[in-house]
């Protein structure tokens, strides 16, 4: 924990999801409903946060608040990519043939990556107008959102840094192709060989990239599936978001190129 001890001193207490009250608010940004966590009215860095397929859950909103509050220079924006119709948590994992078909349909329609990219870039255009003092934007996602975040980072020069936790469809090829800093926090449920390969690539870079495998945690431990009433899950949740906070501090704040301001 040495490399993240600074954030450990300032990260707000993790609260049981049944008791948590989000600190941000919802507003329309370029026609898209978004959760906005912005402790500073004039932020200088920003993170587009892509939730998992279950949408606006207390655990995920708490994660967005942590990233914003711990580093008050940040604004953290979580668009509603599913327009009020996320995948029902109670139907995961799919057991019946009907549910399996519905799950596949969800990924082909509501969660289709081209649609997600279009929505994200539309929101980003609105954010650049709303927050002109933000010089660098990062993108971070959970599970499916982690893959979406990585694809966005690969698609042009919109984001200065990116990250994913317990990522769906983790790909060594994606990571090799990234030219900007990236953080990856796989769980025990991702393919271990791919997770190690990704970690070796990221941890060898000198640009602030990093990776750590949370091999005692399940897929979803930083998102909607986290049970923060459990002391181990709560501790892991805090540690994971601490790493994310420190990553964006290094890559969005310390790496600002003054010659381009």
HELIX and SHEET records of a PDB file:
HELIX    1   1 UNK A    2  UNK A    4  5                                   3    
HELIX    2   2 UNK A    5  UNK A   10  1                                   6    
HELIX    3   3 UNK A   58  UNK A   70  1                                  13    
HELIX    4   4 UNK A   89  UNK A   91  5                                   3    
HELIX    5   5 UNK A   97  UNK A  108  1                                  12    
HELIX    6   6 UNK A  113  UNK A  130  1                                  18    
HELIX    7   7 UNK A  144  UNK A  154  1                                  11    
HELIX    8   8 UNK A  172  UNK A  177  1                                   6    
HELIX    9   9 UNK A  192  UNK A  204  1                                  13    
HELIX   10  10 UNK A  231  UNK A  248  1                                  18    
HELIX   11  11 UNK A  249  UNK A  253  3                                   5    
HELIX   12  12 UNK A  258  UNK A  260  5                                   3    
SHEET    1   A 8 UNK A  25  UNK A  29  0                                        
SHEET    2   A 8 UNK A  32  UNK A  37 -1                                        
SHEET    3   A 8 UNK A  74  UNK A  79 -1                                        
SHEET    4   A 8 UNK A  45  UNK A  50  1                                        
SHEET    5   A 8 UNK A 136  UNK A 142  1                                        
SHEET    6   A 8 UNK A 161  UNK A 165  1                                        
SHEET    7   A 8 UNK A 181  UNK A 185  1                                        
SHEET    8   A 8 UNK A 210  UNK A 211  1                                        
END                                                                             
